[in-house]
């Protein structure tokens, strides 16, 4: 059996991600940048706390919207506009949760997760489509929305295909 020679030491393995994605700074080489990086990560933690408050507020808003819609006349019945308003409130909450996940993943891996960002954008545009009033929206707006959905879907598919 023929043994393959070892590659020269000058050839290094190609990293799984671009080194520009993350910020890995040696504090001895660049102390100012290192401390600024720590400051930014602290700000991201504050954003995570604030996003948690937004999510809690959003859940309370969903409950309030459902209560208002269900308690109005006729009692317990929802019309199409009530259902769409409820869907909009639910989707806004889900988008807030997706943004929170983006923040948590940023803290955990120190890289931008394109797949999750694209999924969040798809969720946001889906919310827009669900609550869109097609009677007052111009056809150009609908076509533009379709183009955004198509572009985000292709991007998500490409990223998902690459990662699998």
C-alpha positions as a printed NumPy array, in Angstrom:
array([[  0.   ,   0.   ,   0.   ],
       [  1.426,   3.318,  -1.096],
       [  1.559,   6.008,   1.582],
       [  0.773,   9.584,   0.535],
       [  3.508,  12.088,   1.391],
       [  2.726,  14.731,   3.969],
       [  1.98 ,  18.151,   2.481],
       [  4.615,  20.838,   2.978],
       [  4.238,  22.842,   6.155],
       [  3.778,  26.013,   4.128],
       [  0.387,  24.731,   2.941],
       [ -2.22 ,  25.322,   5.597],
       [ -5.763,  24.096,   5.862],
       [ -8.431,  26.358,   4.433],
       [-10.604,  27.668,   7.276],
       [-14.327,  26.852,   7.325],
       [-15.199,  30.531,   7.447],
       [-13.701,  33.807,   6.373],
       [-11.391,  35.209,   9.031],
       [-13.11 ,  38.568,   8.548],
       [-16.376,  37.06 ,   9.813],
       [-15.145,  36.957,  13.388],
       [-13.051,  39.388,  15.33 ],
       [-10.262,  37.553,  17.082],
       [ -7.829,  40.121,  18.413],
       [ -4.741,  39.37 ,  20.465],
       [ -4.914,  41.844,  23.324],
       [ -1.114,  42.059,  23.513],
       [ -0.832,  43.174,  19.875],
       [ -3.807,  45.557,  19.795],
       [ -4.978,  46.441,  23.328],
       [ -7.269,  49.296,  22.204],
       [ -9.07 ,  47.142,  19.629],
       [ -9.327,  44.33 ,  22.175],
       [-11.026,  46.585,  24.73 ],
       [-13.302,  48.097,  22.083],
       [-14.29 ,  44.562,  21.122],
       [-15.144,  43.839,  24.77 ],
       [-17.221,  47.048,  24.859],
       [-19.124,  46.049,  21.722],
       [-19.838,  42.565,  23.097],
       [-21.166,  44.205,  26.29 ],
       [-23.455,  46.349,  24.141],
       [-24.674,  43.211,  22.37 ],
       [-25.52 ,  41.694,  25.759],
       [-27.531,  44.831,  26.591],
       [-29.315,  44.445,  23.252],
       [-30.15 ,  40.843,  24.196],
       [-31.709,  42.047,  27.45 ],
       [-33.668,  44.757,  25.652],
       [-34.836,  42.302,  22.984],
       [-36.064,  39.982,  25.748],
       [-38.125,  42.868,  27.106],
       [-39.478,  43.561,  23.606],
       [-40.452,  39.884,  23.243],
       [-42.248,  39.912,  26.588],
       [-44.032,  43.13 ,  25.615],
       [-44.908,  41.608,  22.249],
       [-46.385,  38.483,  23.861],
       [-48.495,  40.721,  26.109],
       [-49.564,  42.63 ,  22.973],
       [-50.621,  39.384,  21.257],
       [-52.689,  38.459,  24.295],
       [-54.203,  41.963,  24.387],
       [-55.067,  41.914,  20.667],
       [-56.714,  38.5  ,  20.995],
       [-58.635,  39.616,  24.088],
       [-59.839,  42.817,  22.4  ],
       [-60.879,  41.045,  19.206],
       [-62.611,  38.166,  20.995],
       [-64.422,  40.396,  23.506],
       [-65.858,  42.765,  20.901],
       [-69.271,  42.256,  19.397],
       [-70.21 ,  39.588,  18.342],
       [-68.652,  38.019,  21.405],
       [-66.032,  35.34 ,  20.724],
       [-66.178,  35.579,  16.92 ],
       [-63.332,  36.88 ,  14.818],
       [-63.734,  38.307,  11.344],
       [-61.036,  38.236,   8.669],
       [-59.573,  41.597,   9.744],
       [-59.376,  40.396,  13.358],
       [-57.581,  37.233,  12.289],
       [-55.14 ,  39.224,  10.144],
       [-54.433,  41.599,  13.033],
       [-53.784,  38.588,  15.27 ],
       [-51.486,  37.028,  12.665],
       [-49.589,  40.298,  12.405],
       [-49.081,  40.41 ,  16.172],
       [-47.948,  36.766,  16.236],
       [-45.532,  37.277,  13.355],
       [-44.045,  40.403,  14.951],
       [-43.368,  38.361,  18.087],
       [-41.759,  35.566,  16.073],
       [-39.57 ,  38.081,  14.249],
       [-38.454,  39.514,  17.597],
       [-37.548,  35.991,  18.724],
       [-35.563,  35.44 ,  15.512],
       [-33.678,  38.693,  16.087],
       [-32.942,  37.572,  19.645],
       [-31.537,  34.315,  18.232],
       [-29.306,  36.368,  15.922],
       [-27.996,  38.277,  18.93 ],
       [-27.391,  35.093,  20.938],
       [-25.57 ,  33.424,  18.054],
       [-23.429,  36.524,  17.597],
       [-22.382,  36.269,  21.232],
       [-21.836,  32.532,  21.047],
       [-19.826,  32.178,  17.837],
       [-18.609,  35.694,  17.096],
       [-19.648,  35.301,  13.446],
       [-22.591,  36.455,  11.397],
       [-24.921,  33.558,  10.661],
       [-26.178,  34.32 ,   7.186],
       [-28.718,  31.489,   7.179],
       [-30.453,  32.774,  10.315],
       [-30.366,  36.364,   9.081],
       [-31.973,  35.292,   5.8  ],
       [-34.562,  33.243,   7.699],
       [-35.378,  36.305,   9.806],
       [-35.749,  38.436,   6.688],
       [-38.027,  35.802,   5.133],
       [-40.125,  35.781,   8.299],
       [-40.393,  39.579,   8.203],
       [-41.45 ,  39.665,   4.552],
       [-43.907,  36.819,   5.185],
       [-45.471,  38.918,   7.942],
       [-45.747,  41.8  ,   5.487],
       [-47.46 ,  39.592,   2.912],
       [-49.904,  38.193,   5.478],
       [-51.07 ,  41.631,   6.645],
       [-50.927,  43.294,   3.225],
       [-54.172,  44.964,   2.134],
       [-54.294,  44.082,  -1.532],
       [-57.13 ,  46.559,  -2.171],
       [-54.946,  49.607,  -1.494],
       [-51.502,  48.379,  -2.567],
       [-50.199,  49.168,  -6.031],
       [-49.28 ,  46.234,  -8.293],
       [-45.667,  47.454,  -8.441],
       [-45.4  ,  47.069,  -4.673],
       [-46.681,  43.501,  -4.888],
       [-44.199,  42.682,  -7.673],
       [-41.362,  44.253,  -5.668],
       [-42.371,  42.217,  -2.614],
       [-42.402,  39.066,  -4.742],
       [-38.92 ,  39.905,  -6.04 ],
       [-37.621,  40.346,  -2.474],
       [-39.161,  37.032,  -1.424],
       [-37.661,  35.315,  -4.464],
       [-34.204,  36.78 ,  -3.849],
       [-34.248,  35.906,  -0.138],
       [-35.476,  32.392,  -0.894],
       [-32.727,  31.783,  -3.441],
       [-30.144,  33.162,  -1.004],
       [-31.457,  30.966,   1.815],
       [-31.491,  27.913,  -0.46 ],
       [-27.907,  28.552,  -1.577],
       [-26.667,  29.003,   1.999],
       [-28.55 ,  25.917,   3.191],
       [-27.229,  23.903,   0.238],
       [-23.645,  24.99 ,   0.994],
       [-23.916,  24.098,   4.69 ],
       [-25.274,  20.601,   4.049]])
